[in-house]
Amino acid sequence: MEYPFILGTAGHIDHGKTALVRAMTGVDCDRLSEEKRRGITIELGFAPLTMKNGRTLSIIDVPGHEKFIRQMTAGAAGIDAAMLVIAADEGVMPQTREHLDILNILGVKFGLIALTKKDIVNDETLEIAAAEAAELTRGSCLEGTAVIPVSSVTGEGIAEIIEEIERIIEGVPTRKSFGAFFLPIDRAFGMKGFGSVVTGTSYQGSVSEGDEVDVLPSGLRAKVRSIQIHGEKTRSVSAGFRVALNLSPFPLEQLGRGGAVCAKDAFMATECVGAWLDVLPSSPEPVDHWQRVRLHIGTSDVLARVSLPRLDRHGKKTLIEPGEGALAYLLPESKITAAAGERFVIRHYSPLITIGGGRVLLPNAERASDRKERARKTEILERLARDFGPAQFLAALARDREIARSEYLFKHSQMERETFGKFSGELSANADKYGLIEFGGGNFISDVTFETLAEAILKCLRSFHSRHPEISGIDAEELFALVRKENAAGALDARAFKIIMAEIVTARKIVFSSTHQSEVRYFAPEFKPALDDEFMSLAERLRILAEEAEFKLAEISEAQAALGISEKAVKKAVGYLMENDDLRVIGEGLLFPKKTREKMYEILRSIGDGITIATLRDAIGTSRKYSLAMLEFFDSISVTKRIGDKRILIKRRANGSDNQF
């Protein structure tokens, strides 16, 4: 019977917010002795409001004093609607304006205005106050909302306010969050017999009794022992509710406002947030690069630097003028936990004046290291700022990473596995729309990075061809090593590189062919092997020399001396013969020609399943050195299998066809 709906109060000190909540709910939100002694609200207060249909919603009562704006922003974060309270006898005051600014910044779109203290003013004063409220809210999130005179003393207007809240509830859409469970902590306390309890507004996702959760930024893990909503136990809770979670086992000193209870392994503490920042028109000055501010996000209140990525035509950092918005990186001086799409407020470090705020785009961002990377990252954030959604968020993660494996995207998605599968599937179906190319099922590379990588690979191939004009191509492992040497592989591993190579070949940027061993070899489209008569003669002489050595395998150094050629020349000839399957190099530079490999296979077949180094040595009349090298080669290509000191033949000649060894 609980509405997933949070109503937050806002307004100047002494305008009757707490008294109004008490008149509506019967709950006094001023629970601290200091609040009662001083007659002002210092901390957040919470109260359930039961509607006519028996369902209950939550009200958050916030302090109105300028010194307690951080409490106000913590309470206003995540509310569905606001009740702006203006005392009819005083009208609009400084914190009335500042609280309304904060509601605008936080993206609140629904609410009402309560003109309190109706019982102590005349009708003319009430009309003036109503007109002033209407003028104040023009152009704001509360423009055109109901203005209801009310008295918390006589009760006049209370019923009308509750009716207006019921109407608002009907018009507020269901929260559409794509993220895993995230609850900023606004209060933590211990209960005898229960242990540590935290309260907060469930921002997104759901959690159930018995679930494991992470408490960030401390990084500790806990188990949800029990859940309550307004003192009533429930087995699970979703977004939009005021929640109390009993966490076990968890030390109370590790809990407090500013932390967050998060779905297990779904969130990470961050020191850099990519965001869109709007500066209020009322801000006395623009926001400058590297300006120090107070950052209010969720229930966190931390000092932070603002880094502005945009440069003007002179290469200087641009300012964000009052009334304007731009991309920014927020760099908190202590770690925070932020959700994608979450709203935040920034205020001057001193004096404490609200500057503006905005929306988190990339919660775990990294600043650019140079101008080129800055331009790339800025374009990604700009695209996300224009069109923010779950698939768009995943696309931004992938493009920011440049080459992103599925595991990386899931780890940084802040989504449950099922939700991630849905939106990563949407991303796959529209990859080109987001400037991405999918490879290997759920892995992505940005189109810009794809082109850059293809050019780097072509450059490596052309360099290889210039050094080895006699060899028609290079295999994936060798090519990957060359690309990594040029620092062009990025986050790729060898397996991902092979998959992407197939995409590059499909794009006709690189050509490939298969060798006799079905190995794929790559070469530049324009390349033609340069095989002159002198080189072919050298290669033939080397092949004959290797074959004549038979089972007393020739070494590369011996062949070089026998042929009277340079080390470079013999390596080129060996490479050519290997590519054409006429030669293999085994052991410590031993030449194993095809003709000898075929003879060796027949000898192994005649020995049968009792092959040992000794039996082979005796059969071919050579030394242990050569016998061992040849056996290990056949082991490596799965022709033989070693079992203890013996080997068995596991690959047989099929239908009399030649084996390719």
N, C-alpha and C positions, 0 to 999 in steps of 0.2 A: 504493500500500500504506500510505498515511497515514490515520489516523483524524482526522476533524475534531473533535478532542477535546483539551481542555487541562486538565491536573491541576495545581492550585496547592498549594504547601505553606503551612502557617501554624503559628505557635507561638512560644513564648518563646525568647530567646537561649540558646544552649548546650544546647538540648534535642535536638540531633542531626538537624536537618532536612537539612543538606547531606550529612552522613555517610550518612543513609538513602538519599538520592537516588543517591549514589555507589555504595552497595551494590546498588541496584536496576538502575542503568544502566551503571555503570563510568565515569561522567563526573563529574569534580570541578568543581562549579559555582563554586567560589571561584577565579576566574581572575586577580584582581588581586593584586599583590605585597603590598599593604597588608593584604588579607584573610588572606593566608597568614602574614604577620608577626604580626598581632594575633589570629589564630585565630577571627575572627568574619566573618560574611557582611555585606558593606556594600552591594553592588549585586545586582541581579537576576541569577540564573543560569538557564541553560536546558539541558535534556537530553532526548534522545529515549529512549523506553522501548519496546523491541520485545516484543510479546506472543507467546504460544505459536503463534498463527495466522500469525505473520510480519508482521503489521501494526504500525505504529508510532504512538504518541501522543506528545504533548509534555508535559514537566513544567517548571513554573516554580518555582524555588526562591527564596524571599523572605527578607530579613533579619528577625531576631527582635528586635533591639535597639529600644527605644522611640524612639531618635533617628532611626531609619530607617523610621518608619511610612509616610512618603510613598513610599518605594520599595516597601513592602509593598502599599499600595493600588494603585500603578501595575501591579504584577505580578498582583494579584488581579482587576483589572478585566477582565472578559471570559472568566474561567475557567468551565469546565463543572462541575467538581467540586473539592472541597478535601480535602487530607490534613492534618488537624489533628494535629500532633506534640506529644506530652506525655512528658517524661522521667519514667520510673517512679520514679526516686529523689527527684525534687523535687515532682512533681505539678503541679497547676494554679498558674500564676504570673500576674503582671499582664498581660504581653503575650499570654498564652494567652487571657485573657478579652477583651482588646481586639481581637485578631485574629479571634476568634469573632464579636464584635460587628460587625466590618467585613464578615465573610462574610455575616452576616444582612442587613446594610444593602445589600450588593451583589446580593442576591437569589440567592445560591448555594443550591441545593436538594439537592445530592447530595454524598456524600463518605464518609470513614471516619476513624477515630481510630487513630493508631499510637502505642502505648506503647513508647517506645524505652528502650535501656539495660537490657533484660531480663537481660542477662548479669551485671549487678552488683547485682541486688536479689534478695531471697528471694520465695517464693510469696505470703507474707502481704502484703508491701509491694506486690507486683504487683496483688493483689486490691483493696487499698485505693485504689491509683492508678486502677484500672479503675472502681471505684464512684464515685470523685471525678469522673472524666471523664463518666460517665453522668449524674451530678447536674448538672455544669456545662452539658451540652448539652440538658438537659430544657427544652422550649419553644423551642428554637433550630432552625436549619436542619439541624443534625446530630443531632437527637434520634432515638434508636433505631438509629443507624448502627453498623456493626461496630466493635468495639474489639479491636485485634489487637496483642498483645505481640510485640516484634521486637528483634533485636540486629543492629546494623550491623557488629559485630565478628565474631560467629560465623555470621551469615547466617540464624539461626533466625527464622522468621516472614516472611522475604522472599517466599517462594513464596505464602504465604497472603495477603499484601498484594496481590501481583500478581493472584491469582485474584479477590480482592474488586474490584479495579479493572476486571477483565474483566466481572464481574457488573454493576458500575455502568454501564459503557459500554452494555451491552445495554438498560438501563432509562432512559438519558438520551435524550429525544426529539431529533430533528434540529432544529437551529436554525431558527426561523421568523422571519427578519428580512425586512422589506419594503423596506429601504433600499438605496441604491447603495453602492458599495465605500467602506469606511471603516476605516482602520487607524491607531490611535493609535501614535505612534513611542515605543518605549522605549529605543532605542539607535541611534546613528548613528556611522559611522566611514568612513574612506577606505581603499580597497584599490588598490595599485599596479596600473595597467593596467585598472582597472575604474571608478575614480572613487568617487562617494558611494554608500554602502549604508546602508539603514535596516532595522531589524527591528521586529517587533511582532506582535500577535495580530490576525488579520483579524476584525473585529467583525461585519461584515455585507457582503453583496454579493460581487462577484467582480471580478478584474482579470486581464488577459492581457498577455503580452509584446507590446510595441509600443504599448500604450495610453498616451494622454496622461492625466496626473493633476494635481490641484492639491495643493500642500503649504500647509496653513493652520496658523496664522493669517498666515504671511508673505505669502500671496497669489501665490507664484511657481508657475510651471507647469513640469512635467518630463515626461519620457518613460520608461516602464518598459523598461529595456534588457534585464533578465533577472530571473528569479524563482527562488528556491531555498527548499526546505523541508528542513531538517536536512542542508544541504550538497548535496542532490540537485536538479538543475535540473528545472523544470517549466514548461510554457508558460502555465498559468493556475492561479489559486487562488481558492477560495471561502471562505466564513465558517468560522471555527473552527480555523484552522491557524496555527501559528507560521511566520512568513514573513520572508524577507530579500528586499528589493527593491533592485536596482541602478538608480539614477535618473540619467538623463543628459539634458542637461547640468544640473548642479545644484551650487552651491557648498556645501561641507560646513559652513561657518560658519552657513548658514541652516537647518541641520537640527539636531534634537535632541529629547530627551524633552519631551513636552508638545505637540509638533506632531502633525499628522495627515496621512496621505496619503489623499486623497479622490478619488472619481470626478469627472471634469472637469465643472465648472459645477454640481455637485449640492449643494455645501455652501457656507456662508458663515461667516466668523468672527463671533462675537457678543459683545456686552457686556451682554446681558440674557437670562436663561433662566427661563422659566416652569416650575415644578416642584412636585411633591408632596414635602414634607419630613417625615420621621419623626424624633422626638427619642428617643434611647435612654432606657429606664427608669433606667439607671444614671447618666444625665447629672446633674451636681451642681446644675444650675440650668436654668430654661427658656430658650428662644431668644426674644430680644426683637427688635422692629423696629429695623432699621438696625445690627444687631450685626455686628461685623467678625469674619470667620472665615477659616480656611484651607479652600479648596475643592479637593478631589481628584476629578477627573473624567477618565476615560481614563487617560492618563499625565501629565496636567497637575496642577500644584500651584501654585495662585495665591491671593492674598488676595482676598476678596470681601465685599460687604455683603449681608445678608439683608433683603429688603423684604417685609413681611407685609401683604397687601391687606385682610384681614378687620378690620372695626371692631366694637367692642362697642356696646351700646345707648347708651353715652355718647359715641360717636363717636371713641373712642380705639382705637389699634392693639391687637389681641389678641396675647397671648403664646402660644407653643407649649410646653406643660408637658412635663416628662419623661414618656415613655410615650405621648405623644399625637402626632398628625400633622395637618398643615394645608398649605394652599397657600402658596407663597412664590415670590418672584422672587429669583434669584441674580444679583448684579451684580459680576462680576469686575473687578478693578482693571486688568487687562490682558486683551486679547482672547483668547478660547478658541474651540475648535471642538467642538461637541456634536452628538450624534445623537439623534433622537427616540427615547425609550424608554430611553436610556442611564442607568445607575446612577451615583451619586456619593456621596461621603462628605464631611462637614464636621467640622472639629475646631476647638477653641478656638484663637484667635490666640495667647494666652498665658494659662496654661500649655498645652502641647500635649496636650489630652485630646480623645478622640473624642466628639462631641456626638450625631451621628446621620447621616442621609443620606436618599436617596430616589431619585426617578426624574424624568428630564427629560420634560416634557410638550410644551412649545413651545420649541425650541432658539433661535429668533430672535424673542423676544417683545419687546413694548414695554409699559412701565408706563403705567398710566392717568394722565390729566392732571387728572381731577376725580372727584368721588364717584359721579356717575352712570355714567361710563365704567368706574370701578373695579368697580362692581356687575356691569356687563355682562361685563367680562373675567373676573371671578371665577367667574361662572356657567359660562362657557365652559370654564375650566380644571377646575372641579369635575366637569363632565360628562365631560371627557376622562379625569380621574383615575379615575372610576368604571368607565369602559369604554374602555380604550385599545386601538386597533387601527388599521390603515392607513386604512380609510374614515373612521373616527372622527377620525383625525388630520387628514385633508383637510378634514373638516367643521369642525373647530376652527379651522384656518387660514382658512377661508372666513368663519366667523362672527366671528372676531377682526378680519378685514379689513372686515367688514360687506358690502361689495360686491367680489367677487373674480372677476376674469377667469381663464380657463383658463390663460393664460400665467403669471400670478402664482402660481397654485396649483402648477403644475409647477416653477417656479423655487424655491419654498420647500418642496417635498414631500420632498426628499432621496431621490427615487426615480429609477430608470431609466425611460425613456419608455414601454416596454411595461408595466411594473408600474404606472406612473401611469395608463395607459389603463384597465387592469383595475379599479383601485380607484376612479377617478373615475367609471367607468361604474356601479359599485356605489353610489356616492354619488348619482348621477343617478337611479337606480331607486328610491332610498329617501330622496329629498331632504326630504320632509315629516317623516320620522322624526328627522332631524337639525336640524330647525328652519330649513330652507333652502328657497328657491324657485329653480329652475333657469331660466335664460333664455338664449336664443341658442346652446344646445348647449355644455354644459360650463362655463358661467359661473353664478355663484351669488350670491344676495342673501339675507341673513338675514331671517326672517319679521318680526322686530321692525323692522329697517331698512326693509323693504318697507312696513309699515304707516306708519312715520314719514315715509317719502318720499311715500307716497300722500297723507297729510294735508298735507304741505308743498306738494305740487302743487295740491291742492284750494284751499289758502289763496291760492296765487298766482293761480289761475284766478278765484277770487271777487274778489280785488283787481282783476284785469284787467277783469272784468265790471262792477265798480262804476265804473271809469273809462271803459269803452267799452260801455255798455248796448246800443248799436246793432249791435255786432259779435257774431256768434253763437259765435265760437271763436277759437282761436289755434293756429298750427302748431307742430310739435315744436321747431324751432330757436328760435323766440321764447320758447316755454315753458321750454326748457332754460336760456336766458339768464336768465329770471326766477328760476328755481330756484337757479341758481348764484349769482345776486346775493344771495339769501337764505342762502347758505352751506349749502344743503340737498342738494347733488348728491353730496357725498362724493367718492369716487374715480371717479365715472362720467365717461365722455366722451360726446359727442353721439350716437355710434352705439349705445352700450350703453343710453343713455337712451331712445332710440326703441324698442329691443327691450323694455325694462322697461315702457314705456308700454302696450305691447300686453298685458302681463300685468296691469297695473292696470285696463285697460279690461275684460279678461276677468273680473276680480274685481268688476266693476260699481261701481267707486268713481268712475269718470270716464266721460263719454260722448264719443263722437267722431262726426264726420260728414265726408263727402267733398265738396269743392267741384267746380265745373265743370272744374277742372284736375286732378281726381283727387288733390288735396292733402288730407291728413288734418288736420282741425282739431279741437281738444279743447275741451270746455266742462264746467262743473259740472252734475251731474244736474238740479239744480233751476232752472237758468238758462233764462229766456225773454227773447229780445231785446225791448228797449223801443223801439218805432218809432212815435212820435206823428206826427200830420199835419204839424206844423210842420217836423219833421226830414225827413220824406219829401219835402216840398215843396222843402226846401233841397237835398237830394240830387239831385232831378230837375233843378233849375235848374243845378246844377254839371255834371251829365251833358250837358245841352243845350249849355252854354257850351263844354265840351271838344269836343263833336262839331262845333259851328259853327266852331271854330278850324281844323278839319280838319288839314292837314299842317303848318300853322304852329302847332305845338303850344303850348297854353296852359301857363303855369307856375303852380304852386300859389299863389305870392305874387300873381300877376296875378288869378287867380280870386278870391282873398280880397278884393282891392280892388274888383273888379268887382261882387261880390255884396254887399259892405258887411258882411261878417261877421268874427268873431274868428278868430284863428289856431287856437284850440282847436276851434271849430265846423267850420272847413274841413277840419281833419285827421280829425275824426269822419266827415264826409261822404265824404271820400276813402277812408277805411278801409272804410266800408260798401259803396261802389261796387266797390272792389277785391275784397272778399269775394264779391260777386255777379258777378264777372268783367266788370263794366261798364267797368272802368277799370284801367289799369296805370300805374304811375309809373316813368318811365325817365329816364336821364341825370341832369341836375341839377334834379330836381323837375318834369319835364315830364309833362303828363297825356296819356295815349295811350288813348283810348276804344276800345271793341270795334268800333264801326262803322268807325272810321278804320283799325283794324288789318286788318279784312276788305278794305277798299278797297286798302290797301297791299299785301296779299298778291296781289291780282289784278294790280296794277301790276308787282310783281316777277315774276310768272309771265309777263306780256307781254314784259318785257325779256329773259327767258331766262337763259342762263348767263354773260352778259357784264355782270353787275351791278357798277357802281362807284358811288362817292359822287356823281361828276359826272353819270352817266347818270340816276341816281335824282333828283338835284336838278333836272335839266332836265325830267324826266318829270312831276314834281309841282309844279314852279314854286316851290320854297322854298329856304331857305338850306342851306349845308353843315352847320350846327349841328344842324338837325332831321333831315336825311338821315342823318347819322352816328349820331345817337342811335337812330333807328328801325332802322337796319341792325344795330347792335350788339345791340339787343333781339332781333331775329330770329336773330342768331347764337347768342345765349344760350339760346334755346329750340329750337335745332337745326332751324330752318326754312331758314336759309342757312348756308353754310360759306365762310369767307374763305380764299382761296388767292392769296397775294401781294396785289396791289392790287384783285383782283376777288373776286366772290362768286358762288357757284352755288346754285341752289335745290335743296334735298335733301329737303324734305318737301312732298309733293303732296296735293291734295285727293282723298280716297278716296270713290269711288262717289257723287260729288256731295254728300256730307255736309258739314256745317259744320266747318271747322277751329276748334279751340279755341286761340286765340292769347292 
